[in-house]
Amino acid sequence: MKTIVISILFILVSVGLCADGVLPIGAGTETDPYQIASLDNLLYLSTNNYLWEEDTYFVQTADIDAGDTQNWNDGDHDDNPETPEEPMGFIPIGVIYYNYFAGNYNGQGYAIDSLYIYRPTDRFIGLFGYTNGAEISNLGVTNTNIEGYHNVGGLAGIGDYYITNCFSTGFITGHYDSVGGLVGGFFGEMSNCYSDANVLGIEDSTGGLIGRLGGNVISSYSTGDVTGVLEVGGLAGKSEAYCIITNCFSTSNVYGQGIVGGLVGLNFHSDINNCYSTGNVMDIPPTTSYNNICGGLVGRNYQYSEINNSYSIGDVSGRLRI
């Protein structure tokens, strides 16, 4: 009997460890960072918010196969529209405003492959949900399958502040606004990044790299197909006031119902320098009435927005009004 009780306790403890992940080795300092070497380490990071604090450092030490995340947090998926479907897959690292990720994550050139997230009614969806003052560098998220509601991206739902040398591939879907192949909404400085993800946005601000841009982007590009409704762009769906896009390009084919551009859908009081787009731009028939505007480089360029030394060569079709 004693042996049976000990065995049961061991099983319960083991299940608890699997459910919570495994604490990565390291102290989390700049000289002794936490080492993310496995999917269990990522699970621990996503479910233990004390690790998300400012001045906490992480390095990834190997490629990580995240394919098993499609089996996590399994919910009710019975195809009955009257039965709400439960969230599934990976829980993003940093998921709410007052519980965001503020650390430093260096992927060291490694990737996280086949990450699965299904949270169609949740905001801040990606490997990182909501970051604030964070630095993410040298990391790939490949063959992703991610679906969320608002602020959805392969790497991060909201990215703030530095993202450098990162990339994404796979499929990204968002049901509201700010949906991007790499980042849903970005506020900071991004450099040397790209996305080859195919992106679908059901409402506003859908982009091949960034859905809604509130910062600067340098030497970055997008190549995946982008489909959205309003404010749809190959690189960014919408660039807000005082953004600067420099030395960037898009080869994405872009499809939308209003304000559709090969590089940027809506350019609002922002500057575009030394950029180009080569993908085709299609203004598809709308389900509701929009001011259908599309262009090879920019769908709509507001007054005081400057475009310098930039061009497009893709075909533009649909109800062109510029």
C-alpha positions as CSV (number, residue, x, y, z in Angstrom):
1,M,0.0,0.0,0.0
2,K,2.8,2.4,0.9
3,T,4.4,1.8,-2.5
4,I,1.1,2.5,-4.3
5,V,0.6,5.8,-2.5
6,I,4.2,6.9,-3.3
7,S,3.7,6.0,-6.9
8,I,0.4,7.9,-7.1
9,L,2.1,11.0,-5.5
10,F,5.0,10.7,-8.0
11,I,2.5,10.7,-10.9
12,L,0.6,13.7,-9.5
13,V,3.8,15.7,-9.1
14,S,5.0,14.7,-12.6
15,V,1.7,15.8,-14.1
16,G,2.0,19.1,-12.2
17,L,5.4,19.7,-13.6
18,C,4.3,19.0,-17.1
19,A,1.3,21.3,-16.7
20,D,3.5,24.1,-15.5
21,G,6.5,23.5,-17.6
22,V,10.1,23.3,-16.5
23,L,12.0,26.3,-15.0
24,P,14.9,27.1,-17.3
25,I,18.4,27.1,-15.9
26,G,20.1,30.4,-15.2
27,A,19.5,33.4,-13.0
28,G,17.8,35.7,-15.5
29,T,20.6,38.3,-15.3
30,E,22.4,39.8,-18.3
31,T,25.5,37.7,-17.4
32,D,23.6,34.6,-16.5
33,P,20.4,34.6,-18.5
34,Y,17.6,32.0,-18.3
35,Q,18.3,29.4,-21.0
36,I,15.2,28.4,-23.1
37,A,16.1,25.0,-24.5
38,S,12.8,23.2,-24.8
39,L,9.1,23.5,-25.2
40,D,8.7,22.8,-21.5
41,N,10.9,25.9,-20.8
42,L,8.6,28.0,-23.0
43,L,5.5,26.6,-21.2
44,Y,7.0,27.7,-17.9
45,L,7.8,31.2,-19.3
46,S,4.2,31.6,-20.5
47,T,2.6,30.5,-17.3
48,N,4.8,32.2,-14.7
49,N,4.5,36.0,-14.9
50,Y,7.2,36.7,-12.4
51,L,9.7,36.0,-15.2
52,W,8.2,38.8,-17.3
53,E,9.7,41.7,-15.4
54,E,12.0,44.4,-16.7
55,D,15.7,43.6,-16.7
56,T,15.1,39.8,-17.0
57,Y,17.2,38.2,-19.7
58,F,16.6,35.0,-21.7
59,V,18.6,33.3,-24.4
60,Q,17.3,30.4,-26.6
61,T,19.8,27.7,-26.9
62,A,18.2,25.4,-29.5
63,D,15.5,25.1,-32.2
64,I,12.2,24.2,-30.5
65,D,9.5,22.0,-31.9
66,A,6.2,23.4,-30.7
67,G,4.0,21.1,-32.7
68,D,2.5,19.5,-29.6
69,T,0.9,22.9,-28.7
70,Q,-2.0,21.9,-31.0
71,N,-2.9,19.4,-28.3
72,W,-2.8,21.8,-25.4
73,N,-5.8,23.3,-23.6
74,D,-8.2,21.3,-25.7
75,G,-11.8,22.7,-25.8
76,D,-15.2,22.1,-27.3
77,H,-14.8,22.0,-31.1
78,D,-18.0,20.4,-32.3
79,D,-18.8,22.7,-35.2
80,N,-22.0,23.8,-33.5
81,P,-22.3,27.5,-34.0
82,E,-24.5,27.7,-30.8
83,T,-21.7,26.2,-28.7
84,P,-18.8,28.6,-28.1
85,E,-15.4,27.1,-28.9
86,E,-12.9,27.1,-26.1
87,P,-9.3,28.4,-26.5
88,M,-6.7,25.9,-27.5
89,G,-2.9,25.7,-27.8
90,F,-0.2,27.9,-26.4
91,I,-0.9,30.6,-23.9
92,P,0.9,33.8,-25.1
93,I,3.8,35.2,-23.0
94,G,2.5,38.4,-21.5
95,V,-1.3,38.6,-22.0
96,I,-2.8,41.7,-20.4
97,Y,-1.9,45.3,-19.9
98,Y,-0.9,45.0,-16.3
99,N,0.9,41.7,-16.8
100,Y,2.9,42.3,-19.9
101,F,6.4,41.0,-20.9
102,A,9.1,43.6,-20.3
103,G,12.2,41.4,-20.5
104,N,15.0,40.8,-23.0
105,Y,14.7,37.6,-25.2
106,N,17.6,36.7,-27.6
107,G,16.8,33.8,-29.8
108,Q,20.5,33.5,-30.9
109,G,19.4,32.6,-34.4
110,Y,17.2,29.7,-33.4
111,A,13.5,29.2,-34.2
112,I,10.3,28.0,-32.6
113,D,8.5,25.8,-35.1
114,S,4.8,24.9,-35.5
115,L,3.4,27.0,-32.7
116,Y,-0.4,26.7,-32.5
117,I,-2.8,29.2,-30.9
118,Y,-6.5,29.2,-31.3
119,R,-8.1,32.0,-29.3
120,P,-10.6,33.7,-31.8
121,T,-12.2,35.8,-29.1
122,D,-9.0,37.0,-27.3
123,R,-6.8,40.0,-27.8
124,F,-2.9,40.1,-27.7
125,I,-2.2,36.8,-29.5
126,G,1.2,35.6,-30.6
127,L,4.2,33.9,-29.1
128,F,4.4,37.0,-27.0
129,G,1.0,38.5,-26.3
130,Y,1.7,42.0,-25.0
131,T,5.2,43.4,-24.6
132,N,6.1,46.8,-23.1
133,G,9.7,48.0,-23.0
134,A,10.9,44.6,-24.2
135,E,13.7,43.6,-26.5
136,I,13.2,40.6,-28.8
137,S,16.0,39.7,-31.2
138,N,17.4,37.0,-33.4
139,L,14.4,34.8,-33.3
140,G,12.2,33.0,-35.8
141,V,8.7,31.6,-35.4
142,T,8.1,29.2,-38.3
143,N,5.1,27.3,-39.6
144,T,2.8,29.0,-37.1
145,N,-0.9,28.5,-37.0
146,I,-2.3,31.4,-35.0
147,E,-5.8,32.8,-34.7
148,G,-7.0,35.5,-32.4
149,Y,-9.4,38.5,-32.2
150,H,-7.5,41.8,-31.8
151,N,-3.8,42.5,-32.0
152,V,-2.6,39.3,-33.5
153,G,0.8,38.4,-34.9
154,G,3.2,35.5,-35.3
155,L,5.9,36.9,-33.0
156,A,3.8,39.3,-30.9
157,G,0.2,40.6,-30.6
158,I,1.6,44.0,-29.3
159,G,5.3,44.7,-29.8
160,D,6.9,47.5,-27.7
161,Y,9.8,48.4,-27.9
162,Y,12.7,46.8,-29.8
163,I,12.4,43.9,-32.3
164,T,15.6,43.1,-34.3
165,N,16.5,40.2,-36.7
166,C,13.2,38.3,-36.3
167,F,11.0,36.5,-38.8
168,S,7.8,34.5,-39.1
169,T,6.2,32.0,-41.5
170,G,2.9,30.2,-41.5
171,F,-0.7,31.4,-41.2
172,I,-2.1,34.3,-39.1
173,T,-5.8,35.1,-38.7
174,G,-7.4,38.0,-36.8
175,H,-11.1,38.6,-36.3
176,Y,-11.0,42.3,-35.5
177,D,-8.1,44.8,-36.1
178,S,-4.3,45.0,-36.0
179,V,-3.3,41.8,-37.6
180,G,0.2,41.2,-38.9
181,G,2.5,38.4,-40.1
182,L,5.1,39.3,-37.5
183,V,3.4,41.7,-35.1
184,G,-0.2,42.9,-34.8
185,G,0.5,46.3,-33.4
186,F,4.0,47.7,-33.1
187,F,5.2,50.8,-31.1
188,G,8.9,51.2,-31.1
189,E,11.8,50.4,-33.5
190,M,12.0,47.3,-35.7
191,S,15.0,46.5,-37.9
192,N,16.1,43.6,-40.2
193,C,12.9,41.6,-39.8
194,Y,10.7,39.8,-42.3
195,S,7.5,37.8,-42.6
196,D,6.6,35.1,-45.1
197,A,3.3,34.3,-43.3
198,N,0.0,34.4,-45.1
199,V,-2.2,36.9,-43.2
200,L,-6.0,37.1,-43.0
201,G,-7.8,40.0,-41.2
202,I,-11.5,40.1,-40.9
203,E,-11.8,43.8,-40.0
204,D,-9.3,46.7,-40.0
205,S,-5.5,47.2,-40.2
206,T,-4.1,44.1,-41.7
207,G,-0.4,43.9,-42.9
208,G,2.1,41.4,-44.1
209,L,4.6,42.4,-41.5
210,I,2.7,44.7,-39.1
211,G,-1.0,45.3,-38.8
212,R,-0.9,48.8,-37.1
213,L,2.4,50.7,-37.0
214,G,3.1,53.3,-34.3
215,G,6.9,53.3,-34.6
216,N,9.8,53.0,-37.0
217,V,10.7,50.2,-39.3
218,I,14.1,49.8,-41.0
219,S,15.4,47.3,-43.5
220,S,12.5,44.9,-43.2
221,Y,10.2,43.2,-45.7
222,S,7.2,40.9,-46.3
223,T,6.4,38.2,-48.9
224,G,3.3,36.4,-47.8
225,D,-0.2,36.9,-49.2
226,V,-2.3,39.5,-47.3
227,T,-6.1,39.6,-47.3
228,G,-8.2,42.0,-45.3
229,V,-11.1,44.4,-45.3
230,L,-10.2,48.0,-44.5
231,E,-6.6,49.4,-44.3
232,V,-4.7,46.6,-45.9
233,G,-1.0,46.7,-46.9
234,G,1.8,44.4,-48.0
235,L,4.1,45.6,-45.2
236,A,1.7,47.5,-42.9
237,G,-2.0,47.9,-42.9
238,K,-1.9,51.3,-41.2
239,S,1.0,53.6,-40.2
240,E,0.0,56.2,-37.6
241,A,1.3,59.7,-37.0
242,Y,5.1,60.3,-37.0
243,C,6.1,56.8,-38.1
244,I,9.1,56.4,-40.4
245,I,9.5,53.4,-42.8
246,T,13.0,53.2,-44.4
247,N,14.7,50.8,-46.8
248,C,11.8,48.4,-46.7
249,F,9.9,46.4,-49.3
250,S,7.0,44.0,-49.9
251,T,6.5,41.4,-52.6
252,S,3.2,40.4,-51.0
253,N,0.0,40.1,-53.1
254,V,-2.6,42.2,-51.3
255,Y,-6.4,41.9,-51.3
256,G,-8.8,44.2,-49.6
257,Q,-12.1,46.1,-49.8
258,G,-11.0,49.6,-49.0
259,I,-7.7,51.6,-48.6
260,V,-5.4,48.9,-50.0
261,G,-1.7,49.4,-50.8
262,G,1.2,47.3,-52.0
263,L,3.3,48.6,-49.1
264,V,1.0,50.5,-46.7
265,G,-2.8,50.7,-46.8
266,L,-3.3,53.9,-44.9
267,N,-0.3,56.2,-44.4
268,F,-1.3,58.8,-41.8
269,H,1.1,61.7,-41.3
270,S,4.1,59.3,-41.7
271,D,7.2,59.1,-43.9
272,I,8.2,56.4,-46.4
273,N,11.8,56.5,-47.6
274,N,13.7,54.3,-50.1
275,C,11.0,51.6,-50.2
276,Y,9.2,49.6,-52.9
277,S,6.5,47.0,-53.5
278,T,6.2,44.5,-56.4
279,G,3.1,42.4,-55.4
280,N,-0.2,42.7,-57.1
281,V,-2.9,44.8,-55.4
282,M,-6.6,43.9,-55.7
283,D,-9.6,45.8,-54.4
284,I,-12.1,43.0,-54.0
285,P,-15.9,43.5,-53.9
286,P,-17.0,44.7,-50.5
287,T,-19.7,43.2,-48.4
288,T,-20.5,46.7,-47.0
289,S,-19.9,50.2,-48.4
290,Y,-16.3,51.5,-48.1
291,N,-14.5,54.3,-49.8
292,N,-12.7,52.0,-52.1
293,I,-9.2,53.3,-52.6
294,C,-6.2,51.2,-53.7
295,G,-2.7,51.9,-54.9
296,G,0.5,50.1,-55.9
297,L,2.6,51.6,-53.1
298,V,0.1,53.2,-50.7
299,G,-3.7,53.0,-50.6
300,R,-4.3,56.4,-49.1
301,N,-1.5,59.0,-48.3
302,Y,-2.7,61.7,-45.9
303,Q,-1.5,65.3,-46.2
304,Y,1.8,65.9,-44.5
305,S,2.9,62.3,-45.2
306,E,6.0,62.2,-47.3
307,I,7.1,59.5,-49.8
308,N,10.7,59.8,-51.0
309,N,12.5,57.7,-53.5
310,S,10.0,54.9,-53.4
311,Y,8.0,53.0,-56.1
312,S,5.8,50.1,-57.0
313,I,5.7,47.8,-60.1
314,G,2.9,45.4,-59.2
315,D,-0.5,45.3,-61.1
316,V,-3.3,47.2,-59.4
317,S,-6.9,46.3,-60.2
318,G,-10.4,46.9,-58.8
319,R,-12.1,50.2,-58.2
320,L,-9.1,52.4,-58.2
321,R,-9.9,56.0,-57.0
322,I,-6.5,57.7,-56.7
